[in-house]
């Protein structure tokens, strides 16, 4: 899910009175191009498909969004682009989520759809996020943000934080490290470790220790793989 974070209705002008309220949704071509480039670049490392989500049958901002994304897609001929209205996308995420690869959308739609995606996965505690701009540092955090009501109880699901760390490693140009960390997390879940939000009884620290154990296994496998590659290259001269 690639969501524009600094524009749209959340950052538009607001008016409020006892009898009237309005929120302005505004986007520029530059803002749309900036986030679209992110989506297309990420798609090149996945299944090479971008689904741009809008409400172009109703909203002027969505019409501009669709026009801009369609034009920019010409710079990425190796990536397939399709468009979908946000209400249709919400239904398709429930009925056939595997048809998507990279979803590109604006701020409000992305806020709602990303939370829907977390339910499909089983818990909002599973998902990480990366907030990255065109320059400068990024911010990497679980989708759910903080949960002060359970601070110190050792019951939180650390998967979102671990996934966020993997996204950070990718952004730092360390994709192999990100793959190893993600594999350790996925093996932990596949082995049946579950925190309370997933219906289990593992504490946060217990789950984290299981991930560390699987991370050691993944690192050992990776070292063995690299050693084998080095050996084979040596044999080939």
C-alpha positions, -999 to 999 in steps of 0.1 A, spaced: 0 0 0 16 33 -12 -3 62 4 3 98 -1 8 114 33 12 152 31 -18 163 10 -55 157 4 -83 163 28 -63 159 59 -42 190 50 -68 211 33 -84 243 46 -112 237 71 -143 257 81 -166 249 110 -196 266 125 -226 253 145 -245 248 113 -218 242 86 -185 225 82 -162 218 52 -129 202 45 -110 210 13 -94 181 -6 -66 195 -29 -38 178 -49 -13 191 -73 3 173 -102 37 175 -85 23 158 -53 7 130 -74 38 124 -95 60 122 -64 40 94 -48 33 76 -81 71 73 -87 74 55 -53 47 30 -63 61 22 -97 97 18 -84 85 -6 -57 64 -26 -82 96 -33 -102 109 -54 -73 76 -72 -69 51 -85 -94 53 -54 -116 17 -43 -112 3 -10 -98 -34 -5 -90 -42 32 -87 -72 37 -65 -94 69 -68 -130 81 -71 -126 96 -106 -163 92 -114 -171 118 -88 -141 138 -75 -121 164 -94 -90 156 -74 -94 119 -84 -98 129 -121 -65 147 -119 -50 118 -100 -60 93 -127 -48 115 -155 -14 121 -139 -8 85 -129 -17 73 -164 7 97 -180 35 89 -156 31 52 -162 45 57 -197 79 61 -179 75 25 -166 66 3 -196 77 -28 -176 50 -22 -150 13 -29 -156 -11 -2 -145 -49 -5 -138 -73 18 -121 -100 10 -96 -126 31 -77 -121 31 -40 -154 14 -32 -147 -14 -57 -112 -18 -42 -126 -21 -7 -148 -50 -18 -120 -67 -39 -96 -66 -9 -121 -88 9 -131 -111 -19 -98 -114 -38 -68 -97 -21 -42 -117 -41 -52 -99 -73 -33 -68 -60 5 -62 -60 11 -25 -53 -19 -2 -44 -13 35 -50 -38 59 -35 -43 93 -19 -42 101 18 -78 95 30 -84 64 9 -50 49 19 -58 55 56 -90 35 54 -78 7 30 -46 0 49 -66 -7 81 -88 -30 61 -57 -48 48 -46 -54 84 -78 -72 92 -73 -95 62 -39 -104 76 -54 -112 110 -44 -83 132 -33 -47 128 -4 -56 150 12 -75 121 18 -46 98 48 -22 95 50 11 77 76 34 62 70 71 58 97 83 34 99 116 15 119 127 -16 148 135 7 160 133 42 153 107 69 123 84 69 101 72 98 94 35 103 67 24 127 39 -1 131 7 8 113 -12 10 146 10 36 162 14 36 199 -8 18 224 -2 35 258 -31 16 274 -10 -17 273 24 -2 280 45 -23 303 21 -53 302 43 -74 278 13 -83 257 18 -62 225 24 -79 192 60 -69 181 54 -80 145 46 -46 132 78 -31 147 98 -60 132 82 -55 98 90 -18 100 126 -26 107 127 -47 76 113 -18 56 140 4 70 167 -21 60 153 -20 24 153 18 24 189 18 36 199 -4 6 202 -37 26 175 -58 9 192 -91 18 191 -82 55 155 -72 51 147 -106 35 164 -125 63 145 -106 91 112 -110 73 118 -147 69 125 -151 106 92 -133 114 72 -154 90 87 -186 103 78 -176 138 42 -171 128 41 -203 107 54 -222 137 23 -212 157 36 -184 179 7 -161 187 2 -131 208 -31 -122 224 -44 -102 194 -40 -133 173 -58 -156 198 -26 -169 214 -10 -166 248 26 -157 239 39 -126 256 56 -99 236 90 -109 250 84 -146 243 74 -139 207 104 -117 203 127 -145 216 112 -169 191 119 -144 163 155 -141 175 159 -179 174 146 -181 139 168 -151 129 198 -171 141 187 -200 119 182 -177 89 216 -161 94 232 -195 96 215 -206 64 225 -174 47 262 -178 58 261 -214 44 246 -202 11 273 -175 7 300 -199 16 287 -223 -11 285 -195 -37 321 -185 -29 332 -222 -33 314 -226 -66 329 -194 -80 363 -206 -69 358 -239 -88 347 -220 -119 379 -199 -118 
